[in-house]
Amino acid sequence: MPIKAMSELQSLQQVAPLSVTVPKIERFVSRSGVPVAFVRATTLPIVDIDLRFNAGSARDESVREQGFGIANMAATMLTQGTKTLDEEAFTKEMEMLGIALDSRAYKDMFIVSMRSLSDDTHLVPATTLMTQMLTEPRFDDAVLARNKARLQVALQQQKQDPTSLAGNAFDKALYGNHPYAHPSEGTLDSVPSLSQSDLQRFRQRYLVASNASLAITGNLTLSEARQLADDLTAKLPKGTAAPALPEPKPPTQAQRIHIPFPSTQTTVVMGQLGDKRATTPSAQQQQTNFAVGNEVMAGSDFNARLMTEIRQKRGYTYGISGAMTPMLTRGPYMIGFSTRNDKAREAIDASLAVIEDTVTKGITQDEMQLTKDNLKNSFPMGFASNAGINNLLGMMNFYRLPDDYLADYTKRIENVNLSGVNDTLKQTLTPEQFIIVTVGQDDPWKHSKQP
């Protein structure tokens, strides 16, 4: 090795350990009773706002039986006019203020977000517009009819999307009658029945102060952030907090589901019931242990075991990865990939063999250390921007995570040890009971017995 290269390598080895400065979080409660998390960031003259409600699509049927899609449609229509502004006037107002205003519904949360310049000339009217959107939505019947027509077209198109077909079938098989089972956007049967009164009932029940949490990041002082939080939430109805969602029951046996689809590729989704969002130190450490082990086994980079075995060695797929999605109640653990129809069964069996081997024998010390280093080094990217900081704040506030959740992240990574990782993998994953959904031309299970 050249002398210069040797010296450069030695200098890299002498680099001090990564030092991470976590943003300081200020917490307070608005006058209307909404918990607020605030981070002051003065580099840019902007403010990011993240208002979350315990009000995702899991609440659809509490508004109306078979009312799948209510939360999603309410989110869509919040930005389509208010009592005093029709859709066109509302859009023009946003453009004149130069703000980004959005609302989205997921399975367990409903998010309203805004980005604005931080000076009063922009922020004050932007706050007024966001408040009007939340408390006086137009929910215009003509716009609703148009939205439903567009959504029905999109849902029809999903029938030609094997990934959507596989994901929806997996959720249904995993959750059964649980509120997480249905797609957030609704179904072809439910969307035509959505009404203005459904959306109003959803708003009146769930978009209330007692069901909200607020995150603010930007170029404000603490006193200015307090005033902003009060202004944003003052007109929200007090209401009551949403009740806890029921805990899903794990399927009692493995399932193999095939959906015929005219394609040269078979889409595969496999997995099981995972964890809920961890809120205690011990549970958070367990989830960190699992994250390290799963990154070794099913991460998206080329060093992961599944990627190495199924893509690089066998050439069955271009990419394969899996992840846990913790939510208010137990979320899914899913692994997904696509492969040639005639290789589907071989690819599935090979994938299960890798998973079983990892769960049974564990990962190695070298694999664990490499993954720990990667996770620690990539961690600061999560709050490299105002938007990144505010997204983390919003998540922490929604799940009622303590301030040290971020500060202790690298400590949790450091505390990961080999026995802890391997024990957690064994305790969490049961590949012999996986639900496996395939969407493709040929049924991989046609010539085999169902488990």
N, C-alpha and C positions, 0 to 999 in steps of 0.2 A: 504494500500500500504506500502511495506517495507520502512524503513527510508532511506536506500541507494538509492532505486529507486526514492523516492521523491526528494532527493538532486540532483540526476542526472537530473531529469526533470526540477527542478528549475534552474539548471546551463544552460540547453539548452535554457530556456526562457530568460536568461540574455545574450545570445550570441549577439554580436554587429551586426548590419545590414551588409549584404554582400557588400564588397567593390570590385569593378571591375576596373582593369587597362586595358584600351583599348590600343592596339598597336599604336605607333606613326606612322602616315602615311606621307611619303614625296612624294610630287607631282612635276613632271617636264614634259617637252616635249622633245622627242628625236629630233635629228637633222633632221630627216625625217618628223617630225610633228606629231608623234604618242604620245598621252597622256599616261603618265606612273605613276603608283602608286607603291611605294616601302616601304617595312617594313624591317628593319634590325633585324635579329634574329640570334644570335651568339651561341646558345646552341649546335647546330649541324653543322658540316661542309658541309652543303648542300645548294643548291639554287633551289627554285621552280619558274617556269616561266609559265605564263598564258597569251597567246596572243589570243584575241577575235576579231572576225570580225562580222559586221552586215550582216550576210550572211548565215542564216539557210535555211532549206528546203522551207520556205516561198518564197524564191527567185527562186525556180526551174523553174517556168514557165516564168520568165523574161529572162531566158537563151534560153529556147525552149518550145513551147506549148506542154502541156502534158508530160513535161520532169521530171515527179515526180521521185525523187531519185537521182538527179544529185549531190546535196550538200552532201548527205550521201555517195555516191560512191567516190566523190572527197576526203572526209575525210578518207575513208578506204584506198585509194590508195596513199595518201601522204606518208605513212610509208611503202610503198612497192617499193621503189627505186627512184633514182634520175637520172639525165642525165648521170652521170659518174659512178653510182653504181646500179647494178641490184638488184633485191629483196634480194637475198641471201647475196650479199656483203653488202647491207645496214643493214641487220639484224646483220651480224657479226660485223660491225662497232659499232652499238649500244651496243652489248654485250661486246666488247673489252673496250669501254669507261665506261661501267657499268651505263648507263643512262636509264631512262624511258622516252620515247618519244611517244606521242599519239595525235590523232586528232579526233574530234567528231563533228557531225552536229546535232543540235536541230532545233526546228521550227523557232526560231528567232535569233540564234547565231551559229557561227562556232568557235570552240575552238581548239587551238594547244597548248599543254602543254609539259613541260619537267622538269625532276628532275635530277640534276647532283651534284657530289661533287663540292665544291666551289673553289678548288685550280685550278690554271691555266692549269696544266697538263691535267685535265679532262674538265674543263669548256670551255676553248678556242676551242678545237676541237669539243666539243658538240654543241657549238654555231654555228660553221661553218656547221655542219651537219644539224642542224635545219634550217639554212638559205637556204642551198641547197634544202632541202625538200620543203620549201615554194616557192622558186623562180625557181627551175629547176626540178619539179617532172617528173618522168619517164612516168607515165600513160601508161604502157606497154599494148599493145592490147591483148597479150596472158593472162596476169594476169587479165585484165579486163574481158575477156571471162570467166575465172575461177570464178572470183568474182560474175559475173552475174548468173552463174549456181548455185553457192552455195546460193545466195540470193533468187533465185527462189524456191529452195528447202525449205528454211526457210519461205518464204511467203506461200508456200503450207501448211507447218506445222501449220502456224498461223490459217488456216481454221479449224484446229482441236483444237484450243485454244479458249475457250469461252471468256476469258478475253480480248484477242486481238480483237475478233469479236465485242464484246460489245464496247470497246474503240474506234475502228475505226468507228463504226456506230454512236456512240455518237458525235464524232468530225464532221462527215459529216452532221448530223442533226443540230448541233449547228452552224456550220460555213458556210454551203451551198457552195457558190462559192468563199469564202474567201481563201487566201493562207494557212491558218492554217487547212483547212479541210482535206487535204490529208496526209497520213502517211509519216513520214520523210524518211523511207527506200524505199519508192516507192510502186508500185503495180505490180501485175503479168503481166499487160498489158504494163506498162511503162519500167520496168527494162530491158527487152530484147532489147529495142531500144537505151539504153544509149551508147554513143560513146566517143571515146577519144577527139574528137573536142568539145563535150558538156562539158567535164571536164576542158579542156583548157580555153574555153570561160568563164566558171564559175570562174576559178582562176584569169584570167586576169581582169575580171570585179570587183570581190568582195574581193579577197585576196590582198588588196592594203593598202598603208599607210593611206590614207584619210578615210578609213573605219575600222581602227583598234584601239584597246586599249590594253595596256600591263600592267600586274601586276607582280612584282618580290618580293619574300620573301626569305631571307636567310642570310648567313654569308658573307656579303659584306659591304663595306663602301658606303657612298652615291656617292662618285666619281666613285667607281668601278661599282655601279649600273647604273650610267649614261653612262659609257663606254659600259657596256653590252647591254643596251637598244639601243644605237647607232649601235652597231655591229649587233644586231638582226634585226633591221629594215632598215639598210642602203640600202639594195638591193631590198627592196619592191618597186614596181612601185608606183608612187604618186597616180594616179587614182583619182576617185571622190567618195564621200560618197554615200552610198545607199540611195535612196529616202525613205521617210516615208511609212510604210505599211498602207493600207487602214484600217479604223476602221470597224470592223465587225458589222453587223446589227443584233440585237437580234431577234430571232424567234418571230413571232406575236402571237403564241398560243402554248399550251402544245402539246407534241407529245408522243405517246405510240408506241414503235417499238418492235416487237418480231421477233427473229431469231431462227427458229427451229434448235435444236441440240440434238443428241442422248446422253442424260446424265441423271443421277439421281438427279443432282443439276441444279438449275437455277442461272445464274450469272446476277446480277442486277447492272446497272450504272444509276444514276439519277443526274440531276443538271441543270445548266443554265449558261449563259454568266456571267463572273465575272469581275474583275477589271484589268486595266493595272498597270504596275509597278509605284508606287507613287514616285514622285520626289520633291514635295513641302511639307513643314512641316505639313500643315493642312491635306493633303491627306495621308501622312504617319501616322498621328495620327488616321485618320479614319480606315486605314488598320490594325493598332494595335488594335483598338477597336474591329474590326471584328475578328481578330485572337483570342482575348480573348473569345469573345462570341462563336465562332465556336469551340474552344477547349472544352468549356463546353458542347456544343451540340453534336459535331461529332469528338472529339479527339479520339486517338487510345488507350488511357488507359481505365481502367475499371470504372473510375468515370464519364466518359462522358455519357450524357443522352441516346444517341442512343445505346451505348454499354450496358448500364444498362438495358434498356427496351427490346431491340431486342435480345440480347444474354443472359443476366443473368436471366431476368424474364420470357421471352417467349421461349428461346432456339431455335430461328429460325436460328441462324448463329453462326459461331465461332468468327467472327470479322466483325465490320462495322465501317467505318470512312470516313471522307470527308475533303477536303481541297481546298483552292483557289490557283491557279497557275497564278500569274500576269506575263505578258510578255510585249513586246514593245507596243502591242495593247492589247485589253481586252482578258485575258486568261479565261480558264474554271473554274467553281466551280463544283466539282464532289464528289459524295458519292457512295461508292461501297461495295457490299457484295455478298455472295452466300448462297443459302438456298435450302432445299428440294423442288422438283418440286411442290408437292401438298401443300406446304406452301408459295409459292412465292407471291401470291396475298395478303395473310394475312400479310406477312412480309413487303411488299411494303406499304400497307395501314397503318400498325402500325408505320413504319418509317416516313411516311408523317405526321401522327398525331403528332409525337414527334416534328418534324420540325415546323409544323404549330403552335403548342402550344408554342414552344420556341420563334418563331418570334412574336406571338401575345401577350404573357404574359411576355416574357423576362426571363432572368436568375436571380438568387438571389445574394444578397450581399456576402453570404458565398462562393458560387460557384465562383464568380468573384475573391474574394480575394485569394482563394486557387490556382486558375489558374495563377493569377498575380505572386504569390510567386514562383510557379513552373517555369514559364517562366524566371523570373529574375535569379533564381538559376541555370538553365540549360544554360543560355546565354554564360557564359565563355567557355563552351565546344566547342563553334563554332570556337574559336581561340586558342585551346589547343595544336595545332600542326602547323608546318609550312604549311602543305597542307591546313588545315582549314583556316588559315589566308589568304593564297593566293587565295583560292576559294572565300572568302568574298571580297577581293580586286578586283578580276576579275569581280565579279558581280557588285560591286559599280562603277567600271570604265566603264563597258559596258553600264549601265543605267544612267551614269553621276550623280551619287549620291554624295552629299557633304561629306567631311570628318567627320562631326558630325553625320552622319547617324548611325555609331556605337556608338559613345560617348553618343548620346542622346537616345539610345535604352531603357535603363532602365528608363530614364525620361519619355519616351512615355508610358512605362508600368505603371509608377507611376501616370501619368496623366489620365489613364483610370478610368472612373467612371461609375456607374451603368446605369445612364440615357444615357450616351454616347454609351455604349455597346448596350443597347436595341434599341436605335434609329437607330444605324448603322445596326443592324440585320434586322430591318424592312425595311430600305431603300435599303438594298442589296439583300435580298432573297425574291423570289416570288414563293413559293412551288407549288401554284396552276398552274403555268406555266412551271413547270419542264419538261424537256425531260427525259423520262424513257425508257431505253433499257433493254430488257430481252433476254437472250440466254439460251434456255433449251428445254426440251421435249414438254412441254405443254405451250400454250399461256395463260398467266394469264388474258388477257383481252377478252378471247373468248366469255364469257357469259356476258359481260358488254358493254355498249355503250362507244364509243370513246369520250373523252372530247372535 
